[in-house]
Amino acid sequence: MAVILISGGSGLVGKALTARLLDEKHEVRILSRNPSKGYPVPSYYWNIEKKEIDGEAFHNVDHIVHLAGAGIADSCWTEARKKEIFESRIKSIQLIESRIIKKGIRLKSFVGASAVGFYGMRTSEKIYKETDGSGNDLLSDVCVQWEKSYEPFINYSDKHCVIRTSVVLSREGGALQKLIPLFKAGFGSAIGNGRQYMPWIHPDDLVSIYMKALFDPEYHGVYNAASSHTVTNETFSQTLAKELGKPYFMPAVPGFILKIIFGEMAGLLLNGSRVSNQKLLDAGFKFKYDSLESAFHNLIKGA
Ligand SMILES: NC(=O)c1ccc[n+]([C@@H]2O[C@H](COP(=O)([O-])OP(=O)(O)OC[C@H]3O[C@@H](n4cnc5c(N)ncnc54)[C@H](OP(=O)(O)O)[C@@H]3O)[C@@H](O)[C@H]2O)c1
């Protein structure tokens, strides 16, 4: 049994990872801004702005997972929101680092979240590998700085992994949860020209990747966490409508309208490239849900 501390463990990924870790009899603790909410595992307070963190969270800790961060697509990218997106990820890990140094902790592993947005909000036929360079926009800047803030952990842990995550499909939160009611009401449609790629992953597979990153000595460095079956936005939308048994006839949502509504953030919806998961496959990782149909079947019909 190992002791794992998860920052932002109350979120979509954190809850799924916690459940798997508990199933495997590990001890899980989470760092939260609101630790009194009643979580299934002990939760510890931190306040990133005030640089406050409950030192008890670090007692005998073996592994740390950093998931905390203000939702990228939760609200428009005002200057204040951009600052929060950066600081909630970077100042938070720096606060954790300060505790690690103060307490002289040596970790068995450190795993940090990042996003496939590292490669930039652009539509291209290129299939991005972990060795490719970053893009040149807000999201890639976030990912670059986020990943850079993990570098010191190479010195504090026996191993170190970064998970560049694609869109996590879940009914509990994120994009799919928002899309299902729209599609059920018959308003499902593509976005923009529909040709942008949408790398995605089923939460069970993402959790399995985190488990490998935490415990498998063969896993080191950066991994793209995306299924092999990357589809365009149009195919994604058609497949979702079909799975829900709903018609698909609405015109695509024009890109210029999204730009008016969401400003710079519209780029997230209107662009997308493919990413390679070959590094995971080469490490022997087996996806449980590698086709979009199988993922939807499971998530929507429980099959
Ligand atoms: N879900 C996806 O599709 C996806 C895709 C790519 C990358 N990622 C990244 O993977 C990580 C985990 O994703 P997720 O879907 O589990 O995220 P999530 O559901 O939004 O949860 C993130 C957690 O971070 C904490 N948090 C939120 N705002 C914060 C702030 N301003 N300061 C400090 N903590 C804050 C919250 O915990 P408390 O409220 O308890 O403090 C929240 O539960 C995130 O960093 C996300 O950007 C996710």
The ligand as a MOL file (V3000), in Angstrom:
LIG
                    3D

  0  0  0     0  0            999 V3000
M  V30 BEGIN CTAB
M  V30 COUNTS 48 52 0 0 0
M  V30 BEGIN ATOM
M  V30 1 N -10.9220 16.8850 -18.2910 0
M  V30 2 C -10.2950 17.0950 -19.4470 0
M  V30 3 O -10.8830 16.8950 -20.5500 0
M  V30 4 C -8.8600 17.5470 -19.4430 0
M  V30 5 C -8.1780 17.6250 -20.6770 0
M  V30 6 C -6.8640 18.0820 -20.6790 0
M  V30 7 C -6.2330 18.4220 -19.4870 0
M  V30 8 N -6.9180 18.3190 -18.3190 0 CHG=1
M  V30 9 C -6.2410 18.7470 -17.0900 0
M  V30 10 O -6.1900 17.6940 -16.1520 0
M  V30 11 C -6.3600 18.2360 -14.8270 0
M  V30 12 C -7.5140 17.5010 -14.1530 0
M  V30 13 O -8.6540 17.6470 -14.9940 0
M  V30 14 P -10.1370 17.5590 -14.4100 0
M  V30 15 O -11.0190 17.3830 -15.5830 0
M  V30 16 O -10.1960 16.5920 -13.2910 0 CHG=-1
M  V30 17 O -10.3160 19.0350 -13.8520 0
M  V30 18 P -11.5050 19.5710 -12.9030 0
M  V30 19 O -12.6120 18.6000 -12.8390 0
M  V30 20 O -11.7800 20.9570 -13.3440 0
M  V30 21 O -10.8040 19.5840 -11.4620 0
M  V30 22 C -9.6660 20.3340 -11.1770 0
M  V30 23 C -9.5960 20.6080 -9.7050 0
M  V30 24 O -8.6790 21.7160 -9.5380 0
M  V30 25 C -9.0870 22.4950 -8.4480 0
M  V30 26 N -9.1570 23.9170 -8.8640 0
M  V30 27 C -10.0460 24.5020 -9.7040 0
M  V30 28 N -9.8020 25.8210 -9.8050 0
M  V30 29 C -8.7460 26.0650 -9.0030 0
M  V30 30 C -8.0430 27.2360 -8.6510 0
M  V30 31 N -8.3710 28.4310 -9.1530 0
M  V30 32 N -7.0090 27.1230 -7.7800 0
M  V30 33 C -6.6620 25.9100 -7.2730 0
M  V30 34 N -7.3030 24.7690 -7.5360 0
M  V30 35 C -8.3290 24.8510 -8.4120 0
M  V30 36 C -10.4650 22.0690 -7.9890 0
M  V30 37 O -10.3350 21.4330 -6.7130 0
M  V30 38 P -10.9200 22.1320 -5.3550 0
M  V30 39 O -12.1610 22.8610 -5.7490 0
M  V30 40 O -11.1800 20.9580 -4.4670 0
M  V30 41 O -9.8320 23.0260 -4.8680 0
M  V30 42 C -10.8950 21.0580 -9.0660 0
M  V30 43 O -11.6040 19.9630 -8.5430 0
M  V30 44 C -6.6450 19.7260 -14.9700 0
M  V30 45 O -5.4820 20.4610 -14.6670 0
M  V30 46 C -7.0220 19.8630 -16.4280 0
M  V30 47 O -6.6610 21.1310 -16.9780 0
M  V30 48 C -8.2130 17.8850 -18.2580 0
M  V30 END ATOM
M  V30 BEGIN BOND
M  V30 1 1 1 2
M  V30 2 2 2 3
M  V30 3 1 2 4
M  V30 4 1 4 5
M  V30 5 2 4 48
M  V30 6 2 5 6
M  V30 7 1 6 7
M  V30 8 2 7 8
M  V30 9 1 8 9
M  V30 10 1 8 48
M  V30 11 1 9 10
M  V30 12 1 9 46
M  V30 13 1 10 11
M  V30 14 1 11 12
M  V30 15 1 11 44
M  V30 16 1 12 13
M  V30 17 1 13 14
M  V30 18 2 14 15
M  V30 19 1 14 16
M  V30 20 1 14 17
M  V30 21 1 17 18
M  V30 22 2 18 19
M  V30 23 1 18 20
M  V30 24 1 18 21
M  V30 25 1 21 22
M  V30 26 1 22 23
M  V30 27 1 23 24
M  V30 28 1 23 42
M  V30 29 1 24 25
M  V30 30 1 25 26
M  V30 31 1 25 36
M  V30 32 1 26 27
M  V30 33 1 26 35
M  V30 34 2 27 28
M  V30 35 1 28 29
M  V30 36 1 29 30
M  V30 37 2 29 35
M  V30 38 1 30 31
M  V30 39 2 30 32
M  V30 40 1 32 33
M  V30 41 2 33 34
M  V30 42 1 34 35
M  V30 43 1 36 37
M  V30 44 1 36 42
M  V30 45 1 37 38
M  V30 46 2 38 39
M  V30 47 1 38 40
M  V30 48 1 38 41
M  V30 49 1 42 43
M  V30 50 1 44 45
M  V30 51 1 44 46
M  V30 52 1 46 47
M  V30 END BOND
M  V30 END CTAB
M  END
